[in-house]
Amino acid sequence: MGQSLSRNNILEQLRIKRNKRFRLASFVTVLITFILLLPVLQYSLNVYIPYNKTALRVEESVFTRKDVVDFVRFNQRLSEEQGVQFNPGSSLFESLQLIAENEIAYLSAAQYGLTVEQWEIDEAFFIRLGIYDDIDLSLGEDKRAFQEQKIQFLNEVQLDDETYQDIVRKGIFREKLRRELSREIPLIQPHAEVYKILVSDAQPTMLSDIERRIQTGENLEEIISRFSEDPEVQKNKGSLGWIPVGIYPTLDNILFGRDENEKRNLDLKELSEPYINQESDLLEFYIISDLTEAKELSDEHMEQLSNDALTQFLSKKSLVVNIEYGLDNDTFNWINSRVQIASILPSSTISDEDDMDGVDSILNQ
């Protein structure tokens, strides 16, 4: 017969058994918890954290990688709906700058009293999509069709309505700011009628011959057609048209002088000093055929000067506004891979060298 156990021994054995069961239950609980949390952990590591990593900060506004993907996808799909190939590389860098500039325009809106209404957002969307002429939002049937088409578009590009509204709204603020700045541009300005001659080898005898022909009153277009090596010379006869200040900034000095009190460096019917054309390596010579102190800007020149005014405004503002780019090669590749997935046209590939060149161009600004 076995030895009987004391009460204390029995209690100790029960305690040991309970501890073993508790440790086993704890291990099983931890294991089940880990298994249940594994998808959450994987989602956090692979989706939530990468998507919410900061790609751009403008003052207090933070734009995550996901925000940049949404912005690029939106503009990508609008372009591709019209059959225009979307370059994911250069467009990413341009998009980052555009997001920053749109935010600056939005922050500057109060200074100029700018506001954006809902109908403007709807209108801008359909103008970008290229079907605005086919839609009348004042009609109930067209408005329903608009809503259906917008929902279909946003589903395809994986955008929620709030994000879509924000992207379009800030783009409109940018355009309204451009128009507001254009009000400061005088409609009537001095103009110079300018011609250009391109030659590969500016021999003194040839230049003397050109100058002699100009001075004797020979037809300027015939002279340029005879000597210019510009492949477009037979089409445009070397004419740049009537040019105001700012259209060709590098020529402002010779055409108009550096400011209104300084005499221009080039007289009428005089051949300018040579300028090197960086694209063709040809030498460029300019001739002013006529001048006027008061001529109305063409629509094309007003558009260019308005764009230049906006660019200068944003450039100055960017010096005082806190802008931080959280862009590196890993972020570029991460965003680019998700942008290409959304493309409806065959995508182009981008080399690592192109990636880093673009990254450096942003970070060095």
C-alpha positions in Angstrom: 0.0 0.0 0.0 1.4 3.4 -1.0 2.4 6.0 1.5 -0.5 8.4 2.2 0.2 12.1 1.3 -0.2 14.8 3.7 -2.7 17.6 3.2 0.1 20.0 2.3 1.6 17.6 -0.3 -1.8 17.3 -1.9 -2.3 21.0 -2.1 1.2 21.5 -3.5 0.6 18.9 -6.3 -2.7 20.7 -7.1 -0.9 24.0 -7.3 1.7 22.6 -9.7 -1.0 21.2 -11.9 -2.9 24.5 -12.0 0.3 26.4 -12.9 1.0 24.0 -15.8 -2.6 24.4 -17.1 -2.3 28.2 -16.7 1.0 28.3 -18.6 -0.5 26.1 -21.3 -3.6 28.3 -21.5 -1.5 31.5 -21.6 0.7 30.1 -24.4 -2.4 29.0 -26.4 -4.0 32.5 -25.8 -0.8 34.3 -27.0 -0.6 32.0 -30.0 -4.2 32.6 -31.0 -3.9 36.3 -30.4 -0.8 36.4 -32.6 -2.6 34.5 -35.4 -5.5 36.8 -35.2 -3.4 39.9 -35.1 -1.1 38.8 -37.9 -3.3 40.1 -40.8 -3.6 43.4 -38.9 0.2 43.5 -38.4 0.7 42.7 -42.1 -1.8 45.4 -43.1 -0.1 47.9 -40.9 3.4 47.1 -42.3 2.5 46.7 -45.9 -0.4 49.2 -46.3 -1.2 51.6 -43.5 2.3 52.7 -42.6 3.6 53.0 -46.2 0.4 54.8 -47.4 0.5 57.3 -44.6 4.2 58.1 -44.8 4.6 61.9 -45.4 5.5 62.8 -49.0 5.0 66.5 -48.8 4.3 69.2 -46.1 3.2 72.7 -47.0 2.9 74.8 -43.8 0.4 72.7 -41.6 -0.9 70.7 -44.5 0.5 67.2 -44.7 0.2 65.1 -47.9 0.9 61.4 -47.5 2.0 58.9 -50.2 -1.6 58.0 -50.6 -2.5 61.6 -51.2 0.1 61.8 -54.0 -1.1 58.5 -55.5 -4.7 59.8 -55.5 -3.6 63.1 -57.2 -1.5 61.4 -59.8 -4.1 58.7 -60.5 -6.8 61.4 -60.9 -4.8 63.4 -63.5 -3.5 60.2 -65.1 -6.9 58.9 -65.8 -8.2 62.2 -67.1 -5.3 62.3 -69.5 -5.7 58.7 -70.6 -9.4 59.0 -71.0 -8.5 61.3 -73.9 -5.9 58.9 -75.2 -2.9 60.9 -74.0 0.0 58.8 -72.7 0.9 59.6 -69.1 4.6 59.6 -68.2 4.6 58.3 -64.6 8.2 59.5 -64.0 8.2 63.2 -64.9 4.5 63.4 -64.0 5.2 62.4 -60.4 7.7 65.2 -59.9 5.5 67.6 -61.6 2.6 66.4 -59.5 4.5 67.0 -56.3 5.3 70.5 -57.3 1.8 71.1 -58.5 0.3 69.9 -55.2 2.6 72.3 -53.4 1.8 75.2 -55.7 -2.0 74.5 -55.5 -1.7 74.5 -51.7 0.1 77.9 -51.9 -2.6 79.2 -54.2 -5.3 77.9 -51.7 -3.5 79.6 -48.8 -3.3 82.9 -50.8 -7.0 82.8 -51.7 -8.1 85.0 -48.8 -5.5 87.7 -49.8 -7.3 88.1 -53.2 -10.8 87.3 -52.0 -11.0 84.1 -54.1 -13.7 81.5 -53.5 -14.8 78.4 -55.3 -18.4 77.2 -55.7 -19.7 73.6 -56.1 -20.8 74.2 -59.7 -17.3 75.4 -60.6 -15.9 72.1 -59.4 -18.4 70.1 -61.4 -17.8 72.2 -64.5 -14.0 72.0 -64.2 -14.2 68.2 -64.0 -16.2 67.8 -67.2 -14.0 70.4 -69.0 -11.0 68.3 -68.1 -12.8 65.2 -69.2 -13.5 66.8 -72.6 -17.3 66.4 -72.6 -18.5 69.7 -71.1 -20.2 70.8 -74.3 -22.4 67.7 -74.1 -23.6 68.4 -70.6 -26.1 71.0 -69.3 -26.1 70.7 -65.5 -29.2 72.9 -65.2 -31.2 70.0 -66.7 -32.3 67.2 -64.4 -31.5 64.4 -66.8 -28.1 65.7 -67.6 -27.4 66.3 -63.9 -28.2 62.6 -63.1 -26.0 61.5 -66.0 -23.3 63.7 -64.6 -23.6 62.1 -61.1 -23.5 58.6 -62.6 -20.5 59.3 -64.8 -18.6 61.0 -62.0 -19.3 58.0 -59.6 -18.2 55.6 -62.3 -15.0 57.6 -62.9 -14.2 57.8 -59.2 -14.8 54.1 -58.7 -12.4 53.3 -61.6 -9.7 55.6 -60.2 -10.4 54.5 -56.6 -11.1 58.0 -55.2 -13.6 59.1 -52.7 -15.8 62.1 -53.4 -14.1 64.3 -50.7 -10.6 63.7 -52.2 -11.9 64.4 -55.7 -13.5 67.6 -54.6 -10.3 68.8 -52.8 -8.1 68.1 -55.8 -10.3 69.9 -58.2 -11.1 72.8 -55.8 -7.4 73.7 -55.2 -6.7 73.4 -58.9 -9.4 76.0 -59.5 -7.9 78.3 -56.8 -4.6 78.1 -58.8 -6.4 79.1 -62.0 -8.3 81.9 -60.3 -5.1 83.2 -58.8 -3.5 83.2 -62.3 -6.4 85.2 -63.7 -6.2 87.7 -60.7 -2.5 88.3 -61.3 -3.1 88.8 -65.0 -5.2 91.9 -64.1 -2.0 93.6 -63.2 -0.6 93.1 -66.7 -1.1 96.1 -69.0 -3.1 95.2 -72.1 -1.4 97.9 -74.2 2.4 97.6 -74.3 5.4 98.5 -76.4 6.1 95.8 -79.1 9.0 95.0 -81.4 8.5 93.2 -84.7 11.4 90.7 -84.7 13.0 88.4 -87.3 15.6 85.7 -86.7 18.3 84.3 -88.8 20.0 80.9 -88.0 23.4 80.0 -89.4 26.0 77.3 -88.6 29.0 79.4 -89.5 29.0 83.2 -89.2 31.6 84.1 -91.7 32.4 87.9 -91.6 31.9 88.2 -95.3 28.4 86.6 -95.1 27.4 88.9 -92.1 28.6 91.9 -94.0 26.6 90.8 -97.0 23.4 90.4 -94.9 24.0 93.9 -93.3 24.5 95.5 -96.6 21.3 94.0 -98.1 19.4 95.2 -95.0 20.7 98.7 -95.2 20.0 99.0 -99.0 16.3 98.2 -98.2 16.2 94.7 -99.7 13.1 92.7 -98.6 13.9 91.3 -95.1 12.0 88.1 -95.6 13.8 87.4 -98.8 17.2 88.0 -97.1 16.3 85.6 -94.3 15.0 83.0 -96.7 18.3 83.2 -98.6 20.7 82.9 -95.6 18.9 81.3 -92.7 19.4 77.6 -92.0 16.3 77.4 -89.9 14.3 74.3 -91.2 11.1 76.4 -90.7 12.3 79.4 -92.7 10.2 78.7 -95.8 7.1 78.6 -93.6 7.6 81.6 -91.3 10.3 83.6 -93.2 12.1 84.0 -89.9 9.4 86.1 -88.4 8.8 86.0 -84.6 5.9 88.5 -85.0 5.2 91.4 -82.7 6.9 90.8 -79.4 6.2 92.6 -76.0 8.5 92.5 -73.0 8.7 89.2 -71.2 7.9 86.8 -74.1 11.6 86.2 -74.8 13.3 87.2 -71.5 16.8 86.7 -72.8 16.1 89.2 -75.6 14.4 91.9 -73.5 17.7 93.7 -73.1 18.5 94.1 -76.8 14.8 94.7 -77.8 13.7 97.0 -75.0 16.5 97.7 -72.6 16.6 96.3 -69.0 14.0 98.8 -67.9 11.9 101.6 -69.3 14.6 104.2 -68.6 17.4 102.3 -70.5 17.8 102.4 -74.2 17.6 99.1 -76.1 20.8 97.6 -77.4 19.6 97.0 -80.9 18.5 99.6 -83.4 16.0 99.2 -86.2 17.2 97.2 -89.2 20.4 96.3 -87.4 21.9 92.8 -87.1 22.3 91.7 -83.4 25.2 90.0 -81.8 25.2 86.2 -82.2 23.4 83.9 -79.7 24.0 80.2 -79.5 20.9 78.0 -79.9 21.5 75.2 -77.3 19.3 72.7 -79.1 20.7 73.0 -82.6 24.1 74.6 -82.0 23.3 77.1 -84.6 24.0 80.8 -84.2 21.0 83.1 -83.9 20.9 86.7 -85.1 17.9 89.0 -84.5 16.6 92.0 -86.4 14.0 94.6 -85.3 12.0 95.5 -88.4 9.6 97.9 -86.7 8.6 99.3 -83.3 5.4 100.6 -81.7 4.9 102.1 -78.2 1.3 101.0 -77.9 0.0 97.7 -79.2 -2.6 95.4 -77.5 -1.3 92.0 -76.3 -2.4 89.0 -78.3 -4.4 86.3 -76.5 -1.4 84.0 -76.8 1.0 86.5 -75.3 -1.4 87.4 -72.5 -1.7 83.7 -71.7 2.1 83.3 -71.5 2.6 86.5 -69.4 -0.2 85.4 -67.1 1.5 82.0 -66.6 4.8 83.7 -66.0 3.2 86.0 -63.4 1.8 83.0 -61.6 5.2 81.2 -61.7 6.9 84.2 -60.3 4.3 84.6 -57.6 4.5 81.0 -56.5 8.3 81.1 -56.7 8.4 84.1 -54.3 5.8 82.5 -52.0 7.7 79.2 -51.8 10.6 81.1 -50.2 8.5 82.2 -47.2 6.2 79.2 -47.0 7.5 76.1 -45.2 7.6 73.3 -47.8 9.2 69.9 -47.0 9.5 67.1 -49.5 9.6 63.6 -48.0 10.7 62.2 -51.3 13.4 59.5 -51.8 14.0 56.7 -54.3 12.0 54.2 -52.2 9.0 56.6 -52.0 9.2 57.3 -55.8 9.2 53.6 -56.7 6.4 52.9 -54.2 4.2 55.6 -55.6 5.1 54.9 -59.2 4.2 51.2 -58.9 0.7 52.0 -57.7 0.2 54.7 -60.4 1.2 52.2 -63.1 -1.4 49.7 -61.8 -4.2 52.3 -62.4 -3.1 53.0 -66.0 -5.4 52.1 -68.8 -2.7 52.6 -71.5 0.6 50.7 -71.9 3.0 52.1 -69.3 6.5 53.3 -70.0 9.4 52.1 -67.8 11.7 54.4 -65.9 15.3 53.7 -65.1 16.8 54.1 -61.6 19.0 56.9 -63.0 15.9 58.8 -64.2 14.4 58.2 -60.8 17.3 59.8 -58.9 17.6 62.6 -61.3 14.0 63.6 -60.7 14.4 63.2 -56.9 17.5 65.4 -56.9 15.7 68.0 -59.0 13.0 68.3 -56.4 15.2 68.2 -53.3 17.7 70.7 -54.6 15.1 73.4 -55.3 
